[in-house]
């Protein structure tokens, strides 16, 4: 325990000294993050390479412990081969983040570096061996571990949007991992987490609102990557069936934010790696909270997750499901409070009957397109068009083509307020439909209906006509070609 307290104090003091030095160097060279009045809510430029100070403090405190004659140093030395093999992976992720902070990288380049770092971690001995109490096949261990590490890395990178947020959440997760390791008597993991906790605590002195220095990608990505590795080691020593749930709970707020971001962008058909203003902290700001209060609320959420993570690690196996249920209920309540319209609409589509309505409409349009393609004459096409427009609820349908006109009108057409759908055809021909405002019809259905008519009548050969006619389904009434609609 003395080793843990000593390395915590050392990393804290080094971070207190190194952070302002790093800040001054960045200011001198212009390595700052400037506000944009949109996603970046800070009001003045601030250095964005605070991760350098954190990694210096972490490495220095850990090196001092290894060199000391203390029992903690002996414990670390016993697992030193694993630590040594993880250094290239952590260094690669940190270096990629630093290059992005100073020069800028494309999303795919950052992702490639993260995957490469995760691959090196797997080579170094980090691997998820079981999920839900079931052993994973050998071929799936590496892909699942890489996915977990990349998710953790990006989770802290994405949530680093408010002063002190990512660093504070990282501190919560690090302390939770340390407590979980001590409860498991996994002193090697506990000793490895303490230097990061001390470095984050010292850094928060300058990063909490109003911040004078930011983590930057080098800090947020390195923290997320290290915590992902710690979580895997924690799960390997778990006594419960669902060992990975404890690390997930400890990292719940960042992981929930990255999961929501991916789902939101997929539902909106936007690039997954694109930036937007829909993260959890942005939603809290949009609800009128100050940045400081939003950060404290997310701290509270992380504290709940940390408490449940530790509880899940110590309770009897028969109560594990109850802890997980409490965690899921808390996460669901939090998501509901954020008011994401994407998920409300998706739920309405899937469970509110809209999906069945859309599917039925799409099937009807497919049948309409197939029947229209088999029509031999324009008159046969009109019969199909008239039937389909009536089923769709149109009050008036008109087709004018090659000097002829076909028209169909419902009895309540005059009493309905409508908007017009007009489809241009060959020459001066067109099809026109009046659609009541209250008609429950989707834009996709209208698009398919209009495209089917345009495609069919454009490709069908027709002889030229000199007279115009209006057909109402009972017969053809002749009139001059210059007659009005």
C-alpha positions, 0 to 999 in steps of 0.5 A, a space after each residue: 500500500 505504501 508503494 501505491 500511495 508513493 507513486 500516486 504522490 509522485 505522479 501527481 507532483 510531476 504532473 503539477 510541474 510538467 503541465 504548466 511547462 507544457 502549456 507555456 511551450 505550446 503557447 510559445 509555438 502557437 500549438 493552440 486550439 481555437 474556438 469556432 462558436 459551434 462545437 468548441 465551446 471554449 472562448 479563447 485559444 488554449 494549448 492542446 497537447 496536455 497529453 504530453 505532460 500526463 504521459 511524462 508524469 505517468 512514465 516517470 512515476 512508473 520508472 521511479 517505482 521500478 527502480 526503487 527497492 519497494 515491494 511495488 517495484 518488485 511486483 511491477 518487475 515480475 510483470 515487466 515483460 508484459 509492460 515492456 511489450 505494451 510500450 510500443 502499442 501505447 507509444 504508437 497511439 500517443 504519437 499518432 495523437 500528437 501528430 494529429 494535434 500538431 499537423 493534423 491527420 485524416 480520420 482513416 489515418 488515425 483509425 489505422 494507427 489505433 488498429 495498429 496499436 491495438 494489434 501490438 497490444 494483442 501481440 503483447 498479451 492483451 486479449 479478451 478470452 471470454 464474453 458472457 461466461 463463454 470462452 471465445 474461439 481462438 480466431 475471434 479473440 484478436 478482432 474483438 480485442 481490437 474492436 474494444 481497444 479502438 472503441 475505448 480510444 475513440 470514446 475518450 477522444 470524442 467526449 473531450 469537448 468540455 473543460 475537465 470532462 475527459 480527464 475527469 472521466 478518465 480519473 474516475 475510470 482509473 480509480 475504479 479499475 484500481 479499486 477493482 484490482 485491489 479487491 481481486 488482489 491483483 496488485 500488479 494491475 493496481 500499481 500500474 493504474 496509480 501513476 495514471 490516476 496521479 497524473 490525471 489528478 495533477 492535470 485537472 488542476 489546469 484543465 478544469 473549467 476554466 481550462 488553460 490547457 487541453 488534453 488534445 488527441 495525444 492525451 485523450 487517445 492514450 488515456 482511452 487506450 490504456 484504460 481499455 488495456 487495463 479493463 481487459 486485464 481486470 476482466 481476465 481476473 474476474 470471478 463473475 461470469 460476466 467479467 467484461 461488464 465491470 470495465 464497461 460500467 467503469 467506462 460507461 459514459 465515454 462508451 455510451 457517447 461513442 455508441 450513440 454517435 455511431 448510431 445517430 450518424 448511421 440513422 441520419 446516413 452521415 459519415 461515421 467519422 464526421 464531426 457533429 454537435 450531438 454528443 452527450 455534453 452538447 445535448 446538456 449544453 443545449 438544455 441550458 446547462 453551463 459547461 461546468 454544470 454539464 461536466 459535473 453531471 457527467 461526473 455523477 453519471 460516471 460515479 454511478 457507473 463506477 459504483 456499479 462496476 465495483 459492486 458487480 465485482 464483489 457481489 455473489 454471482 446470483 446478484 450479478 444480473 440485478 446489478 447489470 439490470 440497474 446499470 441498464 435502467 440507469 443508462 436508459 433513463 439517461 438516454 431518454 433525458 437527453 432527448 435524441 429525436 433519431 432514436 424516438 423516430 426509429 422506435 416509432 418506425 419499428 414499434 409504432 406500425 410505421 415500419 409495416 406501413 412503409 413495407 406495405 407501401 413499398 410492396 404495393 409500389 413494386 407490384 404497380 411497377 411490374 404491372 405497369 411494365 407489362 401494359 401494352 398500350 397507354 390506355 392500359 397504363 392509364 387504367 393502372 395509374 388511375 387505380 393506384 392513384 385512387 388507392 393512394 388517396 388522390 382526389 384528382 388524376 390527369 394524364 395528358 400525352 400525345 394530344 390525348 387526355 385521361 382524367 379521374 376525379 373523386 366525389 370529394 375533390 372540391 372539399 379537400 385542400 390539396 397539394 399538386 404532384 406534377 410529372 413532366 413527360 415527353 414533349 408537352 405531356 404531363 401527369 398531374 395528381 392532387 393529393 389531400 394534405 391529410 393523406 398518410 403517404 410517404 415521400 419515398 412512395 410518391 417518388 417511386 410512383 412518379 418514377 414508374 410513370 415517367 419511365 413507362 410512358 417515356 419508353 413506350 412507342 406512341 403514334 402522333 395524334 391530332 385530336 385531344 380526348 378526355 377519358 373518364 373510364 367509361 369512354 373517350 370524349 373527343 375535343 380539339 387539341 387546343 382545349 383547356 385542362 
